[in-house]
Amino acid sequence: MKKKNSNTFNKEFLSTISHQLRTPLSTILSSVDLLELYIKKKNVGRQLQVLNKIKNSVINLRNVIDNITVLYKNETQKLNVKRIELRKFINDLIEEVIVEAKEDHYINVNIETTSKYILADEFVLKQILMNLFLNSIKFSPDGGQILLTIKKENNFLVFSIRDEGIGIDEKEIKNLYKPFYRAKNAENIPGLGLGLAIVYKLVKLHEGKIKCYSSLNKGTEFQVFIPFNQNEKSTNNRR
């Protein structure tokens, strides 16, 4: 039964990858034909438009490959846990998030823990939170508040990111962390369906856990639990 499920997943994976790679490649090929035509006509304006289209397709193709690489390289990735100054880490993160947000998004932070430092893999933790923030922005097309709350709960540091976006059907939450899965109400929003799969793997890599609370048209909240007391270690085989 497991072998059958594995074969089914592999077929679906290959089919999805083929589609995700074929689309930008087809665009590039058709654009090259157009570029040749506009070169013959010496139409510089059209040439520049086509070149920009090719550039965007190449970027899209690179993003597909990068996301797949990040998703599957975590199988052998090792943590580089070190002491991080919490507020500086969050301030740096928010500076990057604000660039991606729209004018009608309001990014707020509420740090409820008195801990000045945490032990974590800075790169991994940043990837987790950045992915969740970008999802909140993407799936809140009408804007609204995106709230990051940080608190200590038992032996975990809990990072909660809550938005006021389109939400997720509660029946679909269990499938969110599957590679390439897209919720029904998100099908018209650009994306590969890899962000949460990457987040899930990185959280597990950090020996943490993730929870999602959501309902349609009422926003979404993701809670990431990172072990608060970890043995500080250093590995050189990570990236």
Sequence and secondary structure as in RCSB ss.txt:
>XXXX:A:sequence
MKKKNSNTFNKEFLSTISHQLRTPLSTILSSVDLLELYIKKKNVGRQLQVLNKIKNSVINLRNVIDNITVLYKNE
TQKLNVKRIELRKFINDLIEEVIVEAKEDHYINVNIETTSKYILADEFVLKQILMNLFLNSIKFSPDGGQILLTI
KKENNFLVFSIRDEGIGIDEKEIKNLYKPFYRAKNAENIPGLGLGLAIVYKLVKLHEGKIKCYSSLNKGTEFQVF
IPFNQNEKSTNNRR
>XXXX:A:secstr
 HHHHHHHHHHHHHHHHHHHHHHHHHHHHHHHHHHHHHHHTT HHHHHHHHHHHHHHHHHHHHHHHHHHHHHHTT
T     EEEEHHHHHHHHHHHHHHHS TTEEEEEEE    SEEEE HHHHHHHHHHHHHHHHHT TT EEEEEEE
EEETTEEEEEEE  SS   GGGGGGTTSTT   GGGTTS   S HHHHHHHHHHHTT EEEEEE TTS EEEEEE
EESS      S   
